[in-house]
Amino acid sequence: MGETEDRKTASTPGGSSEIDDGTRVFFDQARTAHASGTTNASTSEAPLPSKAKAAKPHYHGHRQRLRDRFIKGGAQALADYELLELMLCMAMPRGDVKPLAKSLIAQFGSFANVLAARPDDLKTAKGLGDAGIAAIKIAEASALHLSRERAMELPVIASWEQLIDYCRARIGHLKNEELHLLFLDRKNRLIADECHQRGTVDHTPVYPREVIKRALELHASALILVHNHPSGDATPSKGDIDMTRKIVDAAKAMEIIVHDHIIISRAGYNSFKTLGLI
């Protein structure tokens, strides 16, 4: 055998004559590493098995179902906490907000109380951020605008229930007393609703002269007094009755009619006219 043929035979792993001497070192090292279990990672890595898909959260699809129920059936189709939940969903696009909606109603006592709560009070609710607070206050403002527009569509005397709804939405859930003056034109349409005085929990100072002065500035022909009782009892107090009589007398001198004085509470309302006090 010639020298060249002897060299090829000695350098051929597995009997192949197409691999030169320099490559033999590589194959020899590879075989040794494989036998010892230390194969180079770059040559031994296998594709990792694909991860299993994450389990869907228990509330998956719940928001869409809630929206569908609301669109088809309106607010009547949802419980109060579900209506609040749907509202919060728009401000908090991720996560389950049902527990938050329920805790808010539990903390403030009712859906209406949540809407009427002050922003500072809402900030004390765990899990409720600025976006959620803004959504709640926007809903309250929308309700007030809607009820006010409805109250202004017809003469106040002819749309009494709408007027009461508006007054309850406006001041029925406040923690402190407020006296509001509803100024009316000659056709008993609402010109303005203004907060005349703010007081403590059970007292609001009222000055008849200031009431009549403001009525004259607005060229109002009539007015209705409205104030709230945070205690929940809409029964007129002696102070309420005395104050109303003074305003009625002062208004009569200026040919301004006082149609009524309405006391609003969370539980209901009372009308001085209905009670025979005007």
Phi and psi restraints in degrees (value plus and minus 20) as a CYANA .aco file:
   2 GLY   PHI     -97.7   -57.7
   2 GLY   PSI     149.3   189.3
   3 GLU   PHI     -85.3   -45.3
   3 GLU   PSI     -59.2   -19.2
   4 THR   PHI     -86.2   -46.2
   4 THR   PSI     -63.3   -23.3
   5 GLU   PHI     -86.1   -46.1
   5 GLU   PSI     -56.5   -16.5
   6 ASP   PHI     -84.2   -44.2
   6 ASP   PSI     -58.5   -18.5
   7 ARG   PHI     -86.2   -46.2
   7 ARG   PSI     -60.8   -20.8
   8 LYS   PHI     -86.3   -46.3
   8 LYS   PSI     -60.5   -20.5
   9 THR   PHI     -85.9   -45.9
   9 THR   PSI     -61.4   -21.4
  10 ALA   PHI     -87.5   -47.5
  10 ALA   PSI     -46.2    -6.2
  11 SER   PHI    -116.9   -76.9
  11 SER   PSI     -16.2    23.8
  12 THR   PHI    -119.7   -79.7
  12 THR   PSI      86.6   126.6
  13 PRO   PHI     -93.3   -53.3
  13 PRO   PSI     114.7   154.7
  14 GLY   PHI      48.1    88.1
  14 GLY   PSI      -5.0    35.0
  15 GLY   PHI      65.3   105.3
  15 GLY   PSI     -15.4    24.6
  16 SER   PHI    -101.4   -61.4
  16 SER   PSI     114.7   154.7
  17 SER   PHI    -117.8   -77.8
  17 SER   PSI     -13.0    27.0
  18 GLU   PHI    -119.9   -79.9
  18 GLU   PSI     -17.4    22.6
  19 ILE   PHI    -130.3   -90.3
  19 ILE   PSI     111.0   151.0
  20 ASP   PHI    -105.1   -65.1
  20 ASP   PSI     158.6   198.6
  21 ASP   PHI     -82.9   -42.9
  21 ASP   PSI     -56.4   -16.4
  22 GLY   PHI     -85.1   -45.1
  22 GLY   PSI     -46.9    -6.9
  23 THR   PHI    -100.9   -60.9
  23 THR   PSI     -40.4    -0.4
  24 ARG   PHI     -81.2   -41.2
  24 ARG   PSI     -56.1   -16.1
  25 VAL   PHI     -78.0   -38.0
  25 VAL   PSI     -61.5   -21.5
  26 PHE   PHI     -83.1   -43.1
  26 PHE   PSI     -69.2   -29.2
  27 PHE   PHI     -83.9   -43.9
  27 PHE   PSI     -59.4   -19.4
  28 ASP   PHI     -82.7   -42.7
  28 ASP   PSI     -62.2   -22.2
  29 GLN   PHI     -86.8   -46.8
  29 GLN   PSI     -58.9   -18.9
  30 ALA   PHI     -84.9   -44.9
  30 ALA   PSI     -63.2   -23.2
  31 ARG   PHI     -84.9   -44.9
  31 ARG   PSI     -59.2   -19.2
  32 THR   PHI     -85.5   -45.5
  32 THR   PSI     -64.6   -24.6
  33 ALA   PHI     -83.5   -43.5
  33 ALA   PSI     -60.6   -20.6
  34 HIS   PHI     -84.1   -44.1
  34 HIS   PSI     -60.5   -20.5
  35 ALA   PHI     -86.8   -46.8
  35 ALA   PSI     -53.9   -13.9
  36 SER   PHI    -109.5   -69.5
  36 SER   PSI     -23.0    17.0
  37 GLY   PHI      59.3    99.3
  37 GLY   PSI      -2.3    37.7
  38 THR   PHI    -137.7   -97.7
  38 THR   PSI      17.1    57.1
  39 THR   PHI     -76.8   -36.8
  39 THR   PSI     119.7   159.7
  40 ASN   PHI     -74.5   -34.5
  40 ASN   PSI     112.4   152.4
  41 ALA   PHI     -80.5   -40.5
  41 ALA   PSI     -51.8   -11.8
  42 SER   PHI     -88.6   -48.6
  42 SER   PSI     -40.0     0.0
  43 THR   PHI    -127.2   -87.2
  43 THR   PSI     -26.1    13.9
  44 SER   PHI    -137.7   -97.7
  44 SER   PSI     -27.9    12.1
  45 GLU   PHI     -86.9   -46.9
  45 GLU   PSI     113.9   153.9
  46 ALA   PHI    -130.6   -90.6
  46 ALA   PSI     132.7   172.7
  47 PRO   PHI     -78.1   -38.1
  47 PRO   PSI     114.9   154.9
  48 LEU   PHI     -91.8   -51.8
  48 LEU   PSI     126.4   166.4
  49 PRO   PHI     -84.0   -44.0
  49 PRO   PSI     123.1   163.1
  50 SER   PHI     -85.3   -45.3
  50 SER   PSI     122.5   162.5
  51 LYS   PHI     -90.4   -50.4
  51 LYS   PSI     126.4   166.4
  52 ALA   PHI     -89.9   -49.9
  52 ALA   PSI     126.3   166.3
  53 LYS   PHI     -83.1   -43.1
  53 LYS   PSI     118.7   158.7
  54 ALA   PHI     -84.4   -44.4
  54 ALA   PSI     122.1   162.1
  55 ALA   PHI     -86.8   -46.8
  55 ALA   PSI     120.8   160.8
  56 LYS   PHI     -91.4   -51.4
  56 LYS   PSI     122.3   162.3
  57 PRO   PHI     -83.9   -43.9
  57 PRO   PSI     137.5   177.5
  58 HIS   PHI     -83.6   -43.6
  58 HIS   PSI     -41.9    -1.9
  59 TYR   PHI    -115.1   -75.1
  59 TYR   PSI      -8.6    31.4
  60 HIS   PHI     -78.2   -38.2
  60 HIS   PSI     106.8   146.8
  61 GLY   PHI      62.2   102.2
  61 GLY   PSI     -27.4    12.6
  62 HIS   PHI     -85.1   -45.1
  62 HIS   PSI     -61.1   -21.1
  63 ARG   PHI     -82.6   -42.6
  63 ARG   PSI     -62.6   -22.6
  64 GLN   PHI     -85.0   -45.0
  64 GLN   PSI     -60.7   -20.7
  65 ARG   PHI     -83.7   -43.7
  65 ARG   PSI     -57.7   -17.7
  66 LEU   PHI     -85.9   -45.9
  66 LEU   PSI     -63.8   -23.8
  67 ARG   PHI     -82.2   -42.2
  67 ARG   PSI     -62.5   -22.5
  68 ASP   PHI     -82.0   -42.0
  68 ASP   PSI     -62.7   -22.7
  69 ARG   PHI     -83.0   -43.0
  69 ARG   PSI     -60.3   -20.3
  70 PHE   PHI     -87.5   -47.5
  70 PHE   PSI     -65.1   -25.1
  71 ILE   PHI     -84.2   -44.2
  71 ILE   PSI     -58.8   -18.8
  72 LYS   PHI     -97.5   -57.5
  72 LYS   PSI     -60.9   -20.9
  73 GLY   PHI    -133.0   -93.0
  73 GLY   PSI     -24.6    15.4
  74 GLY   PHI      52.7    92.7
  74 GLY   PSI    -189.5  -149.5
  75 ALA   PHI     -81.7   -41.7
  75 ALA   PSI     -47.5    -7.5
  76 GLN   PHI     -83.7   -43.7
  76 GLN   PSI     -43.1    -3.1
  77 ALA   PHI    -103.4   -63.4
  77 ALA   PSI     -25.3    14.7
  78 LEU   PHI    -141.1  -101.1
  78 LEU   PSI     126.4   166.4
  79 ALA   PHI     -92.1   -52.1
  79 ALA   PSI     142.8   182.8
  80 ASP   PHI     -76.8   -36.8
  80 ASP   PSI     -63.4   -23.4
  81 TYR   PHI     -87.4   -47.4
  81 TYR   PSI     -49.7    -9.7
  82 GLU   PHI     -92.2   -52.2
  82 GLU   PSI     -56.8   -16.8
  83 LEU   PHI     -84.7   -44.7
  83 LEU   PSI     -62.1   -22.1
  84 LEU   PHI     -87.1   -47.1
  84 LEU   PSI     -58.4   -18.4
  85 GLU   PHI     -80.3   -40.3
  85 GLU   PSI     -65.0   -25.0
  86 LEU   PHI     -82.9   -42.9
  86 LEU   PSI     -57.7   -17.7
  87 MET   PHI     -84.3   -44.3
  87 MET   PSI     -64.0   -24.0
  88 LEU   PHI     -89.2   -49.2
  88 LEU   PSI     -49.1    -9.1
  89 CYS   PHI     -78.1   -38.1
  89 CYS   PSI     -55.6   -15.6
  90 MET   PHI     -90.3   -50.3
  90 MET   PSI     -48.3    -8.3
  91 ALA   PHI    -115.2   -75.2
  91 ALA   PSI     -42.3    -2.3
  92 MET   PHI    -146.7  -106.7
  92 MET   PSI      63.7   103.7
  93 PRO   PHI     -88.1   -48.1
  93 PRO   PSI     -32.4     7.6
  94 ARG   PHI    -141.1  -101.1
  94 ARG   PSI     127.2   167.2
  95 GLY   PHI      72.7   112.7
  95 GLY   PSI     155.2   195.2
  96 ASP   PHI    -117.8   -77.8
  96 ASP   PSI      93.4   133.4
  97 VAL   PHI    -120.9   -80.9
  97 VAL   PSI     -16.6    23.4
  98 LYS   PHI     -79.4   -39.4
  98 LYS   PSI     -67.3   -27.3
  99 PRO   PHI     -78.3   -38.3
  99 PRO   PSI     -57.9   -17.9
 100 LEU   PHI     -85.5   -45.5
 100 LEU   PSI     -64.2   -24.2
 101 ALA   PHI     -80.4   -40.4
 101 ALA   PSI     -63.5   -23.5
 102 LYS   PHI     -86.3   -46.3
 102 LYS   PSI     -60.1   -20.1
 103 SER   PHI     -88.5   -48.5
 103 SER   PSI     -54.0   -14.0
 104 LEU   PHI     -84.8   -44.8
 104 LEU   PSI     -64.7   -24.7
 105 ILE   PHI     -85.6   -45.6
 105 ILE   PSI     -57.6   -17.6
 106 ALA   PHI     -85.9   -45.9
 106 ALA   PSI     -59.6   -19.6
 107 GLN   PHI     -90.0   -50.0
 107 GLN   PSI     -61.5   -21.5
 108 PHE   PHI    -120.4   -80.4
 108 PHE   PSI     -29.8    10.2
 109 GLY   PHI      81.8   121.8
 109 GLY   PSI     -46.8    -6.8
 110 SER   PHI    -188.3  -148.3
 110 SER   PSI     146.9   186.9
 111 PHE   PHI     -81.1   -41.1
 111 PHE   PSI     -64.9   -24.9
 112 ALA   PHI     -82.6   -42.6
 112 ALA   PSI     -58.4   -18.4
 113 ASN   PHI     -86.4   -46.4
 113 ASN   PSI     -53.2   -13.2
 114 VAL   PHI     -83.8   -43.8
 114 VAL   PSI     -65.8   -25.8
 115 LEU   PHI     -83.8   -43.8
 115 LEU   PSI     -57.2   -17.2
 116 ALA   PHI    -104.1   -64.1
 116 ALA   PSI     -29.2    10.8
 117 ALA   PHI     -83.3   -43.3
 117 ALA   PSI     125.8   165.8
 118 ARG   PHI     -90.8   -50.8
 118 ARG   PSI     127.8   167.8
 119 PRO   PHI     -73.3   -33.3
 119 PRO   PSI     -59.3   -19.3
 120 ASP   PHI     -83.3   -43.3
 120 ASP   PSI     -54.9   -14.9
 121 ASP   PHI     -92.9   -52.9
 121 ASP   PSI     -57.0   -17.0
 122 LEU   PHI     -85.3   -45.3
 122 LEU   PSI     -49.3    -9.3
 123 LYS   PHI     -86.0   -46.0
 123 LYS   PSI     -38.7     1.3
 124 THR   PHI     -98.4   -58.4
 124 THR   PSI     -30.9     9.1
 125 ALA   PHI     -97.4   -57.4
 125 ALA   PSI     105.1   145.1
 126 LYS   PHI     -87.1   -47.1
 126 LYS   PSI     108.0   148.0
 127 GLY   PHI      72.7   112.7
 127 GLY   PSI     -23.4    16.6
 128 LEU   PHI    -123.3   -83.3
 128 LEU   PSI      96.9   136.9
 129 GLY   PHI    -120.2   -80.2
 129 GLY   PSI    -191.2  -151.2
 130 ASP   PHI     -82.0   -42.0
 130 ASP   PSI     -57.8   -17.8
 131 ALA   PHI     -84.0   -44.0
 131 ALA   PSI     -62.5   -22.5
 132 GLY   PHI     -86.1   -46.1
 132 GLY   PSI     -61.0   -21.0
 133 ILE   PHI     -82.5   -42.5
 133 ILE   PSI     -63.2   -23.2
 134 ALA   PHI     -81.1   -41.1
 134 ALA   PSI     -61.6   -21.6
 135 ALA   PHI     -81.7   -41.7
 135 ALA   PSI     -61.3   -21.3
 136 ILE   PHI     -85.3   -45.3
 136 ILE   PSI     -64.9   -24.9
 137 LYS   PHI     -92.0   -52.0
 137 LYS   PSI     -49.6    -9.6
 138 ILE   PHI     -85.6   -45.6
 138 ILE   PSI     -60.4   -20.4
 139 ALA   PHI     -83.1   -43.1
 139 ALA   PSI     -61.4   -21.4
 140 GLU   PHI     -83.3   -43.3
 140 GLU   PSI     -66.2   -26.2
 141 ALA   PHI     -82.0   -42.0
 141 ALA   PSI     -58.6   -18.6
 142 SER   PHI     -83.9   -43.9
 142 SER   PSI     -62.2   -22.2
 143 ALA   PHI     -83.2   -43.2
 143 ALA   PSI     -60.9   -20.9
 144 LEU   PHI     -86.0   -46.0
 144 LEU   PSI     -63.1   -23.1
 145 HIS   PHI     -82.8   -42.8
 145 HIS   PSI     -63.1   -23.1
 146 LEU   PHI     -84.0   -44.0
 146 LEU   PSI     -67.6   -27.6
 147 SER   PHI     -86.6   -46.6
 147 SER   PSI     -53.5   -13.5
 148 ARG   PHI     -88.1   -48.1
 148 ARG   PSI     -63.3   -23.3
 149 GLU   PHI     -82.0   -42.0
 149 GLU   PSI     -60.6   -20.6
 150 ARG   PHI     -85.8   -45.8
 150 ARG   PSI     -57.7   -17.7
 151 ALA   PHI     -87.2   -47.2
 151 ALA   PSI     -46.3    -6.3
 152 MET   PHI    -108.5   -68.5
 152 MET   PSI     -30.8     9.2
 153 GLU   PHI     -87.2   -47.2
 153 GLU   PSI     -55.0   -15.0
 154 LEU   PHI    -145.3  -105.3
 154 LEU   PSI     141.8   181.8
 155 PRO   PHI     -73.9   -33.9
 155 PRO   PSI     117.2   157.2
 156 VAL   PHI     -75.2   -35.2
 156 VAL   PSI     -59.4   -19.4
 157 ILE   PHI     -84.7   -44.7
 157 ILE   PSI     -50.2   -10.2
 158 ALA   PHI    -109.2   -69.2
 158 ALA   PSI     -29.0    11.0
 159 SER   PHI    -148.0  -108.0
 159 SER   PSI      34.8    74.8
 160 TRP   PHI     -81.1   -41.1
 160 TRP   PSI     -65.1   -25.1
 161 GLU   PHI     -83.2   -43.2
 161 GLU   PSI     -58.6   -18.6
 162 GLN   PHI     -86.4   -46.4
 162 GLN   PSI     -55.4   -15.4
 163 LEU   PHI     -85.1   -45.1
 163 LEU   PSI     -64.3   -24.3
 164 ILE   PHI     -83.3   -43.3
 164 ILE   PSI     -62.8   -22.8
 165 ASP   PHI     -78.5   -38.5
 165 ASP   PSI     -62.3   -22.3
 166 TYR   PHI     -84.4   -44.4
 166 TYR   PSI     -65.5   -25.5
 167 CYS   PHI     -85.1   -45.1
 167 CYS   PSI     -58.6   -18.6
 168 ARG   PHI     -86.8   -46.8
 168 ARG   PSI     -60.6   -20.6
 169 ALA   PHI     -87.2   -47.2
 169 ALA   PSI     -52.9   -12.9
 170 ARG   PHI     -94.3   -54.3
 170 ARG   PSI     -68.7   -28.7
 171 ILE   PHI    -153.8  -113.8
 171 ILE   PSI     -20.4    19.6
 172 GLY   PHI     -84.3   -44.3
 172 GLY   PSI     -42.4    -2.4
 173 HIS   PHI    -135.1   -95.1
 173 HIS   PSI      -4.6    35.4
 174 LEU   PHI     -95.9   -55.9
 174 LEU   PSI     132.2   172.2
 175 LYS   PHI    -106.2   -66.2
 175 LYS   PSI     -41.1    -1.1
 176 ASN   PHI    -138.6   -98.6
 176 ASN   PSI     136.7   176.7
 177 GLU   PHI     -91.9   -51.9
 177 GLU   PSI     121.7   161.7
 178 GLU   PHI    -156.7  -116.7
 178 GLU   PSI     120.6   160.6
 179 LEU   PHI    -126.0   -86.0
 179 LEU   PSI     100.8   140.8
 180 HIS   PHI    -129.8   -89.8
 180 HIS   PSI     123.7   163.7
 181 LEU   PHI    -132.7   -92.7
 181 LEU   PSI     102.8   142.8
 182 LEU   PHI    -119.7   -79.7
 182 LEU   PSI      92.0   132.0
 183 PHE   PHI    -113.9   -73.9
 183 PHE   PSI     112.8   152.8
 184 LEU   PHI    -140.8  -100.8
 184 LEU   PSI     131.2   171.2
 185 ASP   PHI    -108.5   -68.5
 185 ASP   PSI    -190.0  -150.0
 186 ARG   PHI     -86.2   -46.2
 186 ARG   PSI     -42.4    -2.4
 187 LYS   PHI    -116.1   -76.1
 187 LYS   PSI      -6.2    33.8
 188 ASN   PHI      40.9    80.9
 188 ASN   PSI       9.7    49.7
 189 ARG   PHI    -111.4   -71.4
 189 ARG   PSI     127.8   167.8
 190 LEU   PHI     -91.3   -51.3
 190 LEU   PSI     103.3   143.3
 191 ILE   PHI    -111.2   -71.2
 191 ILE   PSI     -67.6   -27.6
 192 ALA   PHI    -176.5  -136.5
 192 ALA   PSI     132.0   172.0
 193 ASP   PHI    -142.6  -102.6
 193 ASP   PSI      94.2   134.2
 194 GLU   PHI    -147.4  -107.4
 194 GLU   PSI     121.2   161.2
 195 CYS   PHI    -100.6   -60.6
 195 CYS   PSI      94.1   134.1
 196 HIS   PHI    -105.6   -65.6
 196 HIS   PSI     -60.6   -20.6
 197 GLN   PHI    -165.8  -125.8
 197 GLN   PSI     127.3   167.3
 198 ARG   PHI    -140.2  -100.2
 198 ARG   PSI     117.2   157.2
 199 GLY   PHI    -149.4  -109.4
 199 GLY   PSI    -181.9  -141.9
 200 THR   PHI    -102.5   -62.5
 200 THR   PSI    -185.3  -145.3
 201 VAL   PHI     -80.6   -40.6
 201 VAL   PSI     -56.4   -16.4
 202 ASP   PHI    -151.1  -111.1
 202 ASP   PSI      -0.2    39.8
 203 HIS   PHI    -171.9  -131.9
 203 HIS   PSI     110.2   150.2
 204 THR   PHI    -149.8  -109.8
 204 THR   PSI      95.4   135.4
 205 PRO   PHI     -90.3   -50.3
 205 PRO   PSI     114.4   154.4
 206 VAL   PHI    -150.3  -110.3
 206 VAL   PSI     115.6   155.6
 207 TYR   PHI    -140.9  -100.9
 207 TYR   PSI      87.1   127.1
 208 PRO   PHI     -72.1   -32.1
 208 PRO   PSI     -56.9   -16.9
 209 ARG   PHI     -80.5   -40.5
 209 ARG   PSI     -60.4   -20.4
 210 GLU   PHI     -89.2   -49.2
 210 GLU   PSI     -53.8   -13.8
 211 VAL   PHI     -84.0   -44.0
 211 VAL   PSI     -68.2   -28.2
 212 ILE   PHI     -88.3   -48.3
 212 ILE   PSI     -58.0   -18.0
 213 LYS   PHI     -78.3   -38.3
 213 LYS   PSI     -64.9   -24.9
 214 ARG   PHI     -88.1   -48.1
 214 ARG   PSI     -56.2   -16.2
 215 ALA   PHI     -82.3   -42.3
 215 ALA   PSI     -60.5   -20.5
 216 LEU   PHI     -88.4   -48.4
 216 LEU   PSI     -57.3   -17.3
 217 GLU   PHI     -82.5   -42.5
 217 GLU   PSI     -54.6   -14.6
 218 LEU   PHI    -111.1   -71.1
 218 LEU   PSI     -19.2    20.8
 219 HIS   PHI      37.1    77.1
 219 HIS   PSI      19.2    59.2
 220 ALA   PHI    -100.5   -60.5
 220 ALA   PSI     122.5   162.5
 221 SER   PHI    -117.8   -77.8
 221 SER   PSI     -38.1     1.9
 222 ALA   PHI    -174.7  -134.7
 222 ALA   PSI     145.7   185.7
 223 LEU   PHI    -172.1  -132.1
 223 LEU   PSI     140.2   180.2
 224 ILE   PHI    -148.5  -108.5
 224 ILE   PSI     111.0   151.0
 225 LEU   PHI    -110.2   -70.2
 225 LEU   PSI     116.8   156.8
 226 VAL   PHI    -158.2  -118.2
 226 VAL   PSI     107.1   147.1
 227 HIS   PHI    -164.0  -124.0
 227 HIS   PSI     142.9   182.9
 228 ASN   PHI    -129.2   -89.2
 228 ASN   PSI     133.6   173.6
 229 HIS   PHI    -136.2   -96.2
 229 HIS   PSI      80.9   120.9
 230 PRO   PHI     -79.4   -39.4
 230 PRO   PSI     -41.0    -1.0
 231 SER   PHI     -85.5   -45.5
 231 SER   PSI     -40.8    -0.8
 232 GLY   PHI      78.3   118.3
 232 GLY   PSI     -32.5     7.5
 233 ASP   PHI    -117.2   -77.2
 233 ASP   PSI      96.0   136.0
 234 ALA   PHI    -108.9   -68.9
 234 ALA   PSI      -7.5    32.5
 235 THR   PHI     -90.8   -50.8
 235 THR   PSI     111.6   151.6
 236 PRO   PHI     -85.0   -45.0
 236 PRO   PSI     119.0   159.0
 237 SER   PHI    -109.1   -69.1
 237 SER   PSI     148.4   188.4
 238 LYS   PHI     -80.5   -40.5
 238 LYS   PSI     -57.6   -17.6
 239 GLY   PHI     -84.5   -44.5
 239 GLY   PSI     -58.2   -18.2
 240 ASP   PHI     -81.5   -41.5
 240 ASP   PSI     -63.5   -23.5
 241 ILE   PHI     -87.4   -47.4
 241 ILE   PSI     -65.2   -25.2
 242 ASP   PHI     -83.9   -43.9
 242 ASP   PSI     -64.1   -24.1
 243 MET   PHI     -82.0   -42.0
 243 MET   PSI     -62.0   -22.0
 244 THR   PHI     -84.0   -44.0
 244 THR   PSI     -62.6   -22.6
 245 ARG   PHI     -82.3   -42.3
 245 ARG   PSI     -58.2   -18.2
 246 LYS   PHI     -84.8   -44.8
 246 LYS   PSI     -61.3   -21.3
 247 ILE   PHI     -88.4   -48.4
 247 ILE   PSI     -60.9   -20.9
 248 VAL   PHI     -80.1   -40.1
 248 VAL   PSI     -64.2   -24.2
 249 ASP   PHI     -85.7   -45.7
 249 ASP   PSI     -62.0   -22.0
 250 ALA   PHI     -87.2   -47.2
 250 ALA   PSI     -57.8   -17.8
 251 ALA   PHI     -89.1   -49.1
 251 ALA   PSI     -58.8   -18.8
 252 LYS   PHI     -81.0   -41.0
 252 LYS   PSI     -55.9   -15.9
 253 ALA   PHI     -85.2   -45.2
 253 ALA   PSI     -45.0    -5.0
 254 MET   PHI    -125.7   -85.7
 254 MET   PSI      -5.5    34.5
 255 GLU   PHI      38.8    78.8
 255 GLU   PSI      18.6    58.6
 256 ILE   PHI    -132.0   -92.0
 256 ILE   PSI     110.3   150.3
 257 ILE   PHI    -110.9   -70.9
 257 ILE   PSI     112.7   152.7
 258 VAL   PHI    -120.2   -80.2
 258 VAL   PSI      83.4   123.4
 259 HIS   PHI     -89.0   -49.0
 259 HIS   PSI     -59.3   -19.3
 260 ASP   PHI    -188.5  -148.5
 260 ASP   PSI     144.8   184.8
 261 HIS   PHI    -148.5  -108.5
 261 HIS   PSI      98.1   138.1
 262 ILE   PHI    -129.5   -89.5
 262 ILE   PSI     110.2   150.2
 263 ILE   PHI    -125.6   -85.6
 263 ILE   PSI     104.7   144.7
 264 ILE   PHI    -128.7   -88.7
 264 ILE   PSI     118.8   158.8
 265 SER   PHI    -158.8  -118.8
 265 SER   PSI     155.0   195.0
 266 ARG   PHI     -83.9   -43.9
 266 ARG   PSI     -50.2   -10.2
 267 ALA   PHI    -107.4   -67.4
 267 ALA   PSI     -42.9    -2.9
 268 GLY   PHI     152.1   192.1
 268 GLY   PSI    -167.6  -127.6
 269 TYR   PHI    -175.8  -135.8
 269 TYR   PSI     146.1   186.1
 270 ASN   PHI    -155.5  -115.5
 270 ASN   PSI     124.7   164.7
 271 SER   PHI    -135.3   -95.3
 271 SER   PSI     107.1   147.1
 272 PHE   PHI     -81.9   -41.9
 272 PHE   PSI     -56.5   -16.5
 273 LYS   PHI     -86.2   -46.2
 273 LYS   PSI     -64.5   -24.5
 274 THR   PHI     -83.2   -43.2
 274 THR   PSI     -56.0   -16.0
 275 LEU   PHI    -100.9   -60.9
 275 LEU   PSI     -22.5    17.5
 276 GLY   PHI      57.2    97.2
 276 GLY   PSI       1.0    41.0
 277 LEU   PHI    -113.3   -73.3
 277 LEU   PSI     -25.9    14.1
